[in-house]
Amino acid sequence: MSKSALIVVDIQNDYFPGGKWPLVGADAAADNAARIIQATRDAEGLVVHIRHEFTSQDAPFFTPGSDGAKLHAKVINQGDEPVLLKHFANSFRETELKQVLDQHGIDELVVIGSMSHVCIDATTRAAADFGYTVKVIHDACASRDLEFNGSTVPAAQVHAAFMSALGFAYAQVISTDTLLN
């Protein structure tokens, strides 16, 4: 029988309006994330929070010790839910994430959070490479506009491109409602 964990990646204050690096749809994604977190808690499942800080005070966002680097109030950890600090896009790199999952006998992951095109992508690919079965909840993730070759790529297209790539080879990509039903 499979055992699942919820990985909440980088839902932090700087990604919200008024933060240093606001994402398109951050509030809606966090609302869905909060629903998923509550359902996981209600089922007495494992919720692991990932919090990113850069190592320099000169970072564009998530500066060490700043309010912007704190978990957003909509998804704050409760009780003994671990909060793992990372300094790289991949939530497994130089963290205890794999050890925490192994200690709990986890073989399936549900991944939510930000940014779709960086940390969600890197974490999902690493999880699949480690042999986990992965679900990414697309409407509990957020992104932002990017630039490529002098053109602006709207956040919705960035998000769709990364979700479609993850769905092609690394994860089942589904909605919050599909997961919860």
C-alpha positions as CSV (number, residue, x, y, z in Angstrom):
1,M,0.0,0.0,0.0
2,S,1.3,3.4,-0.9
3,K,2.0,6.2,1.6
4,S,1.8,9.8,0.5
5,A,3.2,13.1,1.7
6,L,2.3,16.7,0.8
7,I,5.2,18.9,-0.1
8,V,4.5,22.6,0.2
9,V,7.2,24.5,-1.7
10,D,8.0,28.1,-1.1
11,I,4.6,29.7,-0.4
12,Q,6.3,32.7,1.2
13,N,5.4,36.3,1.7
14,D,7.7,37.8,-1.0
15,Y,5.5,36.0,-3.7
16,F,2.4,37.9,-2.7
17,P,1.2,41.5,-3.5
18,G,3.4,43.9,-1.6
19,G,6.3,41.4,-1.6
20,K,9.6,41.7,-3.4
21,W,8.8,39.1,-6.2
22,P,5.0,38.9,-6.6
23,L,3.6,36.1,-8.7
24,V,0.5,36.0,-10.9
25,G,-2.3,34.2,-9.1
26,A,-0.4,33.7,-5.8
27,D,-3.5,34.3,-3.6
28,A,-5.7,31.8,-5.6
29,A,-2.9,29.2,-5.6
30,A,-2.4,29.7,-1.8
31,D,-6.2,29.3,-1.2
32,N,-6.1,25.9,-3.0
33,A,-2.9,25.0,-1.2
34,A,-4.6,25.7,2.1
35,R,-7.5,23.4,1.2
36,I,-5.1,20.6,0.3
37,I,-3.1,21.2,3.5
38,Q,-6.3,21.0,5.6
39,A,-7.4,17.8,3.9
40,T,-4.0,16.2,4.4
41,R,-4.1,17.2,8.1
42,D,-7.6,15.9,8.5
43,A,-6.4,12.5,7.0
44,E,-3.5,12.6,9.5
45,G,-1.0,12.7,6.5
46,L,2.5,14.1,6.4
47,V,2.8,17.8,5.5
48,V,6.3,19.0,4.8
49,H,6.9,22.7,4.3
50,I,9.9,24.0,2.3
51,R,11.1,27.5,2.8
52,H,13.7,29.1,0.5
53,E,16.2,31.7,1.6
54,F,19.1,33.0,-0.5
55,T,22.4,33.1,1.3
56,S,23.1,36.8,0.6
57,Q,21.4,39.9,2.0
58,D,21.8,41.2,-1.6
59,A,19.3,38.7,-2.9
60,P,16.3,40.0,-5.0
61,F,13.9,38.3,-2.6
62,F,13.8,35.7,0.2
63,T,16.7,37.5,2.0
64,P,17.8,35.7,5.1
65,G,15.7,36.6,8.2
66,S,13.3,38.9,6.3
67,D,9.5,38.9,6.6
68,G,9.4,38.2,2.9
69,A,11.2,34.8,3.5
70,K,8.6,33.7,6.1
71,L,5.9,31.2,5.2
72,H,2.7,32.9,4.2
73,A,-0.1,33.0,6.8
74,K,-2.4,31.0,4.6
75,V,-0.2,27.9,4.7
76,I,1.7,28.3,8.0
77,N,2.9,25.0,9.5
78,Q,1.1,23.6,12.5
79,G,2.2,21.3,15.3
80,D,5.2,19.1,14.4
81,E,4.9,19.7,10.6
82,P,8.6,20.0,9.5
83,V,9.8,23.2,7.8
84,L,12.9,22.6,5.8
85,L,15.2,25.4,4.8
86,K,16.7,25.3,1.3
87,H,19.0,27.5,-0.7
88,F,18.5,25.9,-4.1
89,A,15.6,25.4,-6.5
90,N,15.5,21.6,-5.9
91,S,13.9,21.0,-2.5
92,F,16.0,17.8,-2.1
93,R,19.4,19.5,-2.7
94,E,21.3,19.9,0.6
95,T,18.2,19.5,2.8
96,E,16.8,16.6,4.9
97,L,13.7,16.2,2.7
98,K,14.7,12.7,1.4
99,Q,15.5,11.5,5.0
100,V,12.2,12.8,6.3
101,L,10.3,11.1,3.6
102,D,12.2,7.8,4.1
103,Q,11.7,7.9,7.9
104,H,7.9,8.0,7.2
105,G,8.0,5.3,4.5
106,I,6.7,7.7,1.8
107,D,6.6,6.6,-1.8
108,E,4.1,9.1,-3.3
109,L,4.3,12.9,-3.2
110,V,1.8,15.6,-3.8
111,V,3.6,18.8,-4.8
112,I,2.2,22.4,-4.5
113,G,3.7,25.8,-4.3
114,S,5.9,28.2,-6.2
115,M,7.4,29.0,-8.6
116,S,6.0,26.6,-11.2
117,H,8.9,27.2,-13.6
118,V,11.7,26.9,-11.1
119,C,11.3,25.2,-7.7
120,I,8.2,23.1,-8.5
121,D,9.8,22.0,-11.7
122,A,13.2,21.1,-10.0
123,T,11.6,19.4,-7.0
124,T,9.2,17.4,-9.1
125,R,11.9,16.2,-11.5
126,A,14.2,15.2,-8.6
127,A,11.3,13.4,-6.8
128,A,10.6,11.4,-9.9
129,D,14.3,10.6,-10.3
130,F,14.4,9.3,-6.7
131,G,11.5,6.9,-7.7
132,Y,8.6,8.7,-6.0
133,T,5.2,8.7,-7.7
134,V,4.4,12.4,-8.0
135,K,1.2,14.5,-8.4
136,V,1.5,18.2,-9.1
137,I,-1.6,20.2,-8.3
138,H,-1.5,22.8,-11.0
139,D,-4.0,25.3,-9.5
140,A,-2.1,25.3,-6.2
141,C,1.1,26.5,-8.0
142,A,1.9,30.0,-9.2
143,S,4.4,31.6,-11.6
144,R,5.2,35.0,-13.1
145,D,5.8,36.6,-16.5
146,L,9.2,35.8,-17.9
147,E,11.3,37.3,-20.7
148,F,12.9,35.4,-23.5
149,N,14.7,36.8,-26.5
150,G,13.2,40.2,-26.1
151,S,9.6,39.0,-25.7
152,T,7.5,38.8,-22.6
153,V,6.0,35.3,-21.9
154,P,2.8,35.7,-19.8
155,A,2.7,33.8,-16.5
156,A,-0.2,31.7,-17.7
157,Q,1.8,30.5,-20.6
158,V,4.9,29.9,-18.5
159,H,2.8,27.9,-16.0
160,A,1.1,25.9,-18.8
161,A,4.4,25.1,-20.5
162,F,5.9,23.8,-17.3
163,M,2.8,21.9,-16.2
164,S,2.6,20.2,-19.6
165,A,6.3,19.2,-19.5
166,L,6.0,17.8,-16.0
167,G,2.8,15.9,-17.0
168,F,4.5,14.5,-20.0
169,A,7.3,12.6,-18.2
170,Y,7.5,13.3,-14.4
171,A,4.1,13.6,-12.7
172,Q,0.4,13.4,-12.9
173,V,-0.8,17.0,-13.1
174,I,-4.2,17.5,-11.7
175,S,-6.5,20.2,-10.1
176,T,-7.2,20.7,-6.4
177,D,-10.8,19.5,-6.9
178,T,-9.6,16.3,-8.6
179,L,-7.2,15.6,-5.8
180,L,-9.8,16.3,-3.1
181,N,-12.5,14.2,-4.7
